[in-house]
Amino acid sequence: MANILVVDDEHGIRDLLWEILNDEGHNVELAENAAQARAARTRERPDLVLLDIWMPDTDGVTLLKEWSSSGVLTMPVIMMSGHATIDTAVEATKIGALAFLEKPITLQKLLKAVEQGLARSILNKSLAAAAAPRPLVAPVETMGYVQPVVAGPVEAGLQASQNFLLDKPLREARDEFEKAYFEYHLSRENGSMTRVAEKTGLERTHLYRKLKQLGVDLTRGKRNGI
């Protein structure tokens, strides 16, 4: 389950997006203006933001610029509008928006954009973790000497998946990370698809389809469960 922030001044649009995304198993926070969006971004730290361009107090592009310039644009943002021009969409993309959805938004386009946005969110977090200095071996002082403690197989596998991401094209790196990500959770949950669906925030049918697409061995978790 992901945390998604929906920012739109139209009550009907907010309710519709909440209903769709909630049915997909996500935790959805709603904001009707930029002031509420700022507070929600700080409070909830969303994995993804759906941001309307035309709002009465501060427009979405200005808010996006504000987040970008202050260094808090740490999550993917998908812009939405029924009146924006191509120039506006291009400007938003240059600032840092992941995608642009034109209203009225179809269900297929919405779910596809959200899936891509959450995949980017997972990848960004993985790259940030890989860039952070973290030794593979931690010393533990015991009986007057220092004994190395080596990470277990699951943790070592996750660290290895983080290391190989940086030298690959984005699409290839994302697929490899997602495969390692799901294999990790399958191993941790001893192959239980129900628990993996709960942990990853995906509906079971979508999870099965995703695992098949990535070529994940569904029996691996049960063979190597911990």
Secondary structure, DSSP 4 states (H G I P E B T S, - for coil): --EEEEE-S-HHHHHHHHHHHHHTT-EEEEESSHHHHHHHHHHH--SEEEEES--SSS-HHHHHHHHHHTT---S-EEEEESS--HHHHHHHHHHT--EEEESSPPHHHHHHHHHHHHHHHHHHHHHHHHHS---SEEEEEETTEEEEEE--HHHHHHHHHHHTTTTS-HHHHHHHHHHHHHHHHHHHTTT-HHHHHHHHT--HHHHHHHHHHHT--TTHHHHH--
